[in-house]
Amino acid sequence: MWTAITRDVSPALADCQLSFVERDAIDVDRARAQHAAYRTALEALGCEVLELPAEAAFPDSVFVEDVALAFDELAIATRPGAESRRDEGGAVLDLLGRVRTLSRIEAPATLDGGDVLRIGKRVFVGISARSNAAGHGQLRDLLAPHGYTVESVAMRDCLHLKSAVTQVGEATVLVNPAWVDVAPFADYTNIEVDPIEPHAANAVRVGDALLYPQGFPRTQARLRSAGIEVTTVDVSELQKAEGAVTCCSILLRSGAGQSTAIA
C-alpha cells in the first residue's frame, strides 16, 4: 500500500518560477482539473491520496515533492534552491512528521526534491542550480546510517534531475542523455526518450505500475516495446509551470520502516 501526499493547485500558479521553459498562459481551472485526474489515477494504481488545500501565497506549491523527501526510515525537509519556495513546506512536514522521524537540510545547503532519485538503496542527486554541494553532502550524512549511498550526477539544460531520468522498472531507467550524464546509471537498462520528446523522461513508479504524462507518444511506444505498461494523464497545464508527474506527489510506502497511517 502506498500513500500519496498531494496539494491543490495554487490560484497563483501563473506566477510560478521558470528556468528552462518559456512562460506561457496557464489555465488554472484546467490545471486543477488535470491535477484532480492525476489524483484519481494514483488512487486507481493503489494509492491512498491525501489532499492538502491550496496555498495562494505560493505559486509553485502544488509541486510538493520539492519540499520534502520520504524514505522508509525517515523524512527529510529540504531547503529549496528558489528562495520564494522555502516557506511552502509547513503542512507537508506536519503530515510527514506524524509517520516518520523528521530531519532537515540546513543553510547554507539547498536541495530540491526533484533533484533526488532513489533506486533501492542508491540515491542519485542532480548537480543543479537548485541543489548545491552542501545539500548533497548533508543528504549523504543523513542517509548513510540507514544504508543508503548518495551519488552526485552531472546534468544540464533542465530544472531537476528527474526532468532527465526516472525509474520505470526494477532495474530500468527512462533517460534523456542530452540532459544528464548516463554513466552513473550504467548498472541499469537505459530506455532513451525519443529525441523529439526531450521532456519525456519523467514518470511516477507506484509499485510495479507506471504513471506517465500524455503528449509523448513516441517515448510511450518505446516503454511499451520494453514490456512496460503505462497509465497516462494529461498534465499539460502543469508542464507549463515546469512541473511533471513526479513533483505533484510524495509517495510513502506502508509496511516498511514506520507506519503511514496519517490521521
Phi, psi and omega in degrees: 000140179240148171246135179242119174272126179228167176219140181301156180292131178291141174296345180262018184309325182297343178265020183298160173287136175228142180234318188235004174236151179283144180292132180226153180299132180251126175274101186296321178298320178291322177300320178296318179295319178295320180293322176297320178293325176299314178298318179299321179294320177298317178299318180296334178271006173104011180270142162275117187261123175261136187241108175275149179290159180296152175248099185297332183281350186234098185303325186267008192290346174297337183272070189296334184301331186289339187263353182201151176242139180238118174247170179298327188264337185197167170242153183229123172283121179280178172230092188305147181290332176274118184303327182295346184257000190285348178255013183285336200278353190311304184293323178297315182290328175300316178295311183296324181295343178281340187233353179221149166297131188253124174246172185222144166277128186249152176302145009271013181291148170230145180202126173258137178300331179294346178269001187245118179242118178256129173232102186063232179264008175259132180239123180255135183232126182287140172274097188228176176291342183263342184229113186264177184299324178295323177296317177301314183294317179294321177297318178301315181294322181290326185268337183306317180297344181258010174087012178269147168255149180237124182240130176278140185234127177288140179213170184200153169064017177210163187289309188229160177304317183283002164286338188247340181202136173217162177277132180235358177203174183306319180225038184226136175238150173257126193220145168254100185292346176286342186249348186214149173289117184276350184304319180297347183253022183294338180279357182244155169292128180257123169255119181273142175295156172295135185303334180273003177234065187298335182271013191270007186273358185263123179214152177255124176260120179244101188063238178261003181264158182229128175255128193220144181287142169294163175102359179232064187295328181292316179289324176300321178296324178294320178297314182292327176295333178272006178084016181256115178273145184231151167255127185255150175223149177272115178235032187299323179289322177292328177295331176295338177266018181063033178258174180203183187287329179292322191282352182270005179205156169243120183262132176238133180267132176271161178079007177223130181073249185248170182294151171244024179280090182267117180279000000 
